[in-house]
Amino acid sequence: MYKTFFKLRRNPFEITPDPSFLFPTRRHNEALAALYYGVRRHKGFVVMTGEVGTGKTLLLRCLLQLLHGSNVAYAYLFNSRLSSLEFLQYVTGDFGLPAAGKNKSELLLQLGGFLVTRHQQRLTTVLVADEAHHLSAEVLEEIRLLTNLETPHDKLLQILLVGQPELDEKLDSTELRQLKQRIALRSQLLPLDLEETRGYIARRLQLAGADSHANALFPNETIAEVYRHSRGIPRLINTICENALISAYARQLHGVPAEIINEVATDFRLNVSSTRADEANVRNGKELWEAVKTLLELHNQLLGVAPSQQQASMKDFFEVRKPERIV
């Protein structure tokens, strides 16, 4: 809709994970290198975590694009809310093997034979588990047991676990300590900083066809507002910038002023969560200090402290310890 007006060949801020739009920050380069190296060197377990919208699925698609046409076959698990049997059925089916009506033993025998055959042919087999933070402990244990299929030198199945930071918490649990010890490579994606956000926006605009007028579309003060509201999360950057371009087009503006970014952020309620969190912290703090006050009063009563002395001691206590935000 706005491409002709802004002299663009394509939409620069689509939220679909298109590998051609990868912005290679140091963290993203390291994570992609770890994934690629883990698969190519048959390292077994590789884990990548990152907050919502930081580009995990985009990196996976970049990896699969790099591996396309080589000797690599992969099963891609994108719905991780499965039982152990459903998981084995899905993986077996995604590798192109018959899975319908088979029990767990039959599935494991079939999958094991498939992996051995591919290894003998010097072929690589990969299981990619996206949204892995949703996997149950039982399914994660099934995944660990699959890595027991190995030779003295190589793992027959390469496993990539990709998910939100909750995945790290699961892997740190006592019941999954055996799996954690088998992780060969681990990486984490973080939000972009302000400078990276500026580069991210500029690269997307350039790839979409904006050349000399890219800086005019999103001036520095506008990018600063984008960063403030998105907190450097690429998916939110895309959402804000896409809607900002639509608003600027509707007003026939050839650049996006900072006030449009604020309007978009308000429309998408991007400041609601933080505001509510602050209010909750204040409320919880007040409740906590009221509880402390009650306990001190009870303590003084039990010690037989006179009421006048109680008030003095309470005043001294709160003057020293009371947080500035609690009134």
C-alpha positions in Angstrom: 0.0 0.0 0.0 2.7 2.5 0.9 5.6 1.0 -1.1 5.2 3.3 -4.1 4.8 6.3 -2.0 8.0 5.6 -0.1 9.8 4.3 -3.2 10.2 0.8 -1.8 10.3 -2.5 -3.7 8.9 -4.6 -0.8 7.6 -4.3 2.7 10.6 -3.8 5.0 9.0 -4.8 8.3 7.1 -8.0 7.7 7.0 -10.0 10.9 7.4 -13.4 9.2 10.9 -14.8 9.8 12.5 -14.2 6.3 16.2 -15.3 6.3 17.0 -12.6 3.7 16.3 -10.0 6.3 18.7 -11.4 8.9 20.5 -8.6 10.7 23.8 -10.2 11.8 24.6 -8.9 15.3 27.5 -10.5 17.2 25.0 -12.6 19.3 23.1 -13.8 16.2 26.3 -14.7 14.4 27.6 -16.6 17.4 24.3 -18.5 17.8 24.0 -19.4 14.1 27.6 -20.5 14.0 27.0 -22.7 17.1 23.9 -24.3 15.5 25.7 -25.0 12.2 28.9 -26.3 13.8 26.9 -28.5 16.1 25.1 -30.2 13.2 28.1 -30.5 10.9 30.4 -31.8 13.6 27.8 -34.2 15.0 27.9 -32.8 18.5 24.6 -34.1 19.6 22.8 -31.6 21.8 22.8 -27.9 20.9 20.6 -25.4 22.9 19.6 -21.8 21.9 17.4 -19.6 24.1 16.1 -16.1 23.8 13.1 -13.9 24.8 10.0 -13.8 22.7 10.6 -12.0 19.4 14.4 -12.0 19.5 14.8 -13.9 16.3 15.1 -17.6 17.3 12.9 -19.0 14.5 14.5 -16.7 12.0 17.9 -18.2 12.9 16.6 -21.7 12.5 15.3 -20.9 9.1 18.7 -19.4 8.2 20.3 -22.6 9.4 18.0 -24.8 7.4 18.6 -22.7 4.3 22.3 -23.2 4.8 21.8 -26.9 5.1 19.4 -27.2 2.2 20.7 -29.4 -0.7 23.4 -31.0 1.5 23.4 -34.5 3.0 21.2 -33.4 5.9 17.6 -34.6 6.6 15.7 -33.0 9.4 12.4 -33.3 11.4 11.1 -29.9 12.5 8.9 -30.0 15.6 7.0 -26.7 15.9 4.2 -27.9 18.2 5.9 -29.0 21.4 2.7 -29.8 23.4 2.8 -33.5 22.8 2.8 -36.7 24.8 5.8 -39.0 24.6 4.1 -41.3 22.1 2.8 -38.4 20.0 6.3 -37.0 19.9 7.8 -40.2 18.6 4.9 -40.5 16.0 5.4 -36.9 14.8 9.2 -37.2 14.5 9.0 -40.6 12.7 6.4 -39.3 10.3 8.3 -36.1 9.6 11.3 -38.2 8.6 9.0 -39.8 6.0 8.6 -43.1 7.9 5.3 -44.8 8.4 4.0 -44.0 11.9 0.3 -44.6 12.0 -0.9 -47.4 14.3 2.6 -48.2 15.6 3.4 -48.5 19.3 6.4 -47.0 21.0 8.7 -50.0 20.6 7.9 -50.2 16.9 8.5 -46.5 16.4 11.9 -46.7 18.2 13.0 -49.7 16.3 12.1 -48.0 13.0 13.7 -44.7 13.9 16.8 -46.5 15.1 17.2 -48.4 11.9 16.6 -45.2 9.9 19.4 -43.4 11.8 21.8 -46.3 11.5 21.3 -46.6 7.7 21.8 -42.9 7.2 25.0 -42.9 9.3 26.4 -45.8 7.3 25.8 -43.7 4.2 27.6 -40.7 5.8 24.4 -38.7 6.0 23.4 -36.3 8.8 20.1 -36.5 10.6 18.7 -33.6 12.7 15.8 -33.1 15.0 14.8 -29.4 15.4 12.6 -28.7 18.4 11.3 -25.1 18.3 9.3 -23.8 21.2 11.1 -26.4 23.3 10.3 -24.6 26.6 6.8 -26.2 26.2 8.2 -29.7 26.1 7.3 -31.8 29.1 10.0 -33.4 31.2 8.9 -36.8 29.9 9.4 -35.8 26.2 12.7 -34.2 27.0 13.8 -37.5 28.6 12.7 -39.3 25.4 14.8 -36.9 23.4 17.8 -37.6 25.7 17.4 -41.3 25.3 17.4 -40.9 21.5 21.0 -39.7 21.8 22.0 -43.1 23.1 22.0 -44.1 19.5 25.6 -43.4 18.8 28.9 -44.9 17.6 32.2 -44.6 19.5 32.8 -41.4 17.5 29.5 -39.9 16.5 25.9 -39.2 17.6 23.5 -40.6 15.0 20.9 -37.9 15.7 21.7 -34.2 16.1 19.3 -32.4 18.3 18.6 -28.6 18.4 16.5 -27.4 21.3 15.3 -23.8 20.8 13.1 -21.9 23.2 12.4 -19.1 25.6 14.5 -18.6 28.8 12.0 -21.0 30.6 13.9 -23.8 28.7 17.1 -22.9 30.6 15.1 -23.3 33.9 13.8 -26.7 32.9 17.3 -27.9 31.9 18.6 -26.7 35.3 16.1 -29.0 37.1 17.4 -32.0 39.0 15.3 -34.5 37.0 16.9 -33.3 33.7 20.5 -33.1 34.9 21.5 -36.0 32.6 20.3 -34.1 29.6 22.0 -30.9 30.7 25.3 -32.7 31.0 25.0 -33.8 27.3 24.6 -30.3 25.9 27.7 -29.6 23.7 26.9 -26.0 22.6 24.7 -23.3 24.1 23.9 -19.8 23.0 21.5 -17.0 24.0 19.9 -14.3 22.0 19.4 -10.9 23.6 17.4 -7.8 22.5 19.2 -5.2 20.4 20.8 -2.1 21.9 20.1 1.3 20.5 22.9 1.3 18.0 21.9 -2.2 16.8 18.3 -1.1 16.5 19.4 1.8 14.3 21.4 -0.6 12.1 18.5 -3.1 12.0 16.0 -0.5 10.7 18.5 0.8 8.2 19.3 -2.6 6.8 15.7 -3.6 6.4 14.9 -0.3 4.6 17.9 -0.8 2.3 16.9 -4.4 1.5 13.4 -3.1 0.7 14.8 -0.6 -1.8 15.4 2.6 0.2 18.8 4.0 -0.5 19.7 7.6 0.1 16.3 8.4 1.7 16.5 5.7 4.4 17.6 8.2 7.0 14.9 10.6 6.1 12.2 7.9 6.6 13.3 7.2 10.2 15.4 10.0 11.7 17.5 9.4 14.8 14.9 10.8 17.2 12.3 8.5 15.7 14.5 5.5 16.1 15.2 6.4 19.7 11.4 6.2 20.3 11.2 2.9 18.5 13.9 1.5 20.7 12.3 2.9 23.9 8.9 1.2 23.1 10.3 -2.0 21.6 13.1 -2.5 24.2 15.2 -3.7 21.3 13.0 -6.8 20.5 13.1 -7.2 16.7 9.5 -8.5 16.3 8.2 -5.4 18.2 10.5 -3.1 16.1 8.9 -4.6 13.0 5.3 -4.1 14.3 6.0 -0.5 15.4 7.8 0.5 12.1 5.2 -1.2 9.8 2.3 0.6 11.5 4.3 3.9 11.6 4.8 3.8 7.8 1.1 3.2 7.3 0.3 6.2 9.5 2.8 8.4 7.8 1.5 7.3 4.4 -2.1 8.1 5.5 -0.9 11.6 6.4 1.2 11.9 3.2 4.4 12.4 5.2 7.7 11.4 3.6 9.3 10.7 6.9 8.1 9.2 10.2 8.1 11.7 13.1 8.6 10.6 16.7 5.0 11.4 17.7 3.7 8.7 15.3 5.8 6.1 17.1 4.3 7.1 20.4 0.8 6.9 18.9 1.5 3.4 17.5 2.9 2.3 20.9 -0.2 3.5 22.6 -2.5 1.8 20.1 -0.7 -1.5 20.7 -0.6 -0.9 24.5 3.2 -1.5 24.6 3.5 0.5 27.8 0.7 -1.2 29.7 2.7 -4.2 31.0 5.5 -2.1 32.5 3.0 0.3 34.1 1.0 -2.4 35.7 4.2 -4.1 36.9 5.3 -0.9 38.6 1.9 -0.4 40.2 2.0 -4.0 41.4 5.4 -3.6 42.9 4.3 -0.5 44.8 1.1 -2.2 46.0 3.1 -5.3 47.1 5.6 -3.1 48.8 2.9 -1.4 50.8 1.4 -4.7 51.8 4.8 -6.0 52.9 5.5 -3.1 55.1 2.1 -3.2 56.7 2.8 -6.8 57.6 6.1 -5.9 59.0 4.5 -3.1 61.1 1.9 -5.6 62.5 4.6 -8.1 63.4 6.7 -5.4 65.2 3.6 -4.3 67.2 3.0 -7.9 68.2 6.7 -8.4 69.1 6.7 -5.3 71.3 3.5 -6.3 73.0 4.9 -9.7 73.9 8.0 -8.0 75.4 5.7 -5.7 77.4 7.0 -2.5 75.8 4.9 0.6 76.8 2.7 2.1 74.0 4.7 5.3 73.9 8.0 3.4 73.6 6.4 1.2 70.9 5.6 4.3 68.7 9.1 5.6 69.1 10.8 2.4 68.2 8.4 1.9 65.2 9.2 5.5 64.0 13.0 4.8 64.2 12.6 1.5 62.4 10.6 2.9 59.5 12.7 6.1 59.2 15.8 3.9 58.5 14.2 1.1 56.4 11.2 2.4 54.7 11.6 2.5 50.8 11.3 6.0 49.3 8.5 4.9 46.9 6.3 3.6 49.7 4.2 6.4 51.2 
